[in-house]
Amino acid sequence: MNPRRLYAPVVLGLVLAGAGVFASLTRTWGETVVRAEGLPEDQIAVTGSEAMPVVSALGIVLLASGLAVLAGSRRVRQVLGVLVALVAAGCLVWVVAGSGDAVSGAVLSAVRESASFTGDNAPGDVAVSPWRWATAAALALAFACGAATARFAGAWPTMSSRYESPAGRATTEDETDMWKAFDDGRDPTE
């Protein structure tokens, strides 16, 4: 397969993965009900970002990395691809292995803050939703796109030099003469 054909799908994949991570972390990951005699029952719901706040911040980073691949040079893209792959792999392991404990801990913390919690009525059952698996799927996509970026970024087209800062471009003799004329107080167009 031609590596140039992977450019657009990988950039789109990074943007979708970042948006998918961020969106799935805003959904309810765990919920329970706190009941106490004489008090109203309290429905407790915990989102993924409450259970794993670092992962939601990294979702925004993944979203931004898709845009950075568009503007970066070949070397920057390769480094960015390695970083995205490492971050996505680490978060993927964390979400798959530790999200159950993180959700339980976040629900227990929310139960303790509930007005219906009296100290001895902690609920035993916590309903866990499948949104963590959507987050894991988005992180797996981000890992694949990061690895593809690290591998194939050298063959992808870059932005033209007109988008570089003037300091990044080599100055020509005509430009140098123009600035010397300005320094001498002369009009360079004459």
Secondary structure by P-SEA (a helix, b strand, c coil): cccccaaaaaaaaaaaaaaaaaaaaacccbbbbbbbccccbbbbbbccccccaaaaaaaaaaaaaaaaaacccaaaaaaaaaaaaaaaaaaaaaaaccaaaaaaaaaaaaaaacccccccccccbbbbcaaaaaaaaaaaaaaaaaaaaaccccccccccccccccccccccaaaaaaaaaaaacccccc
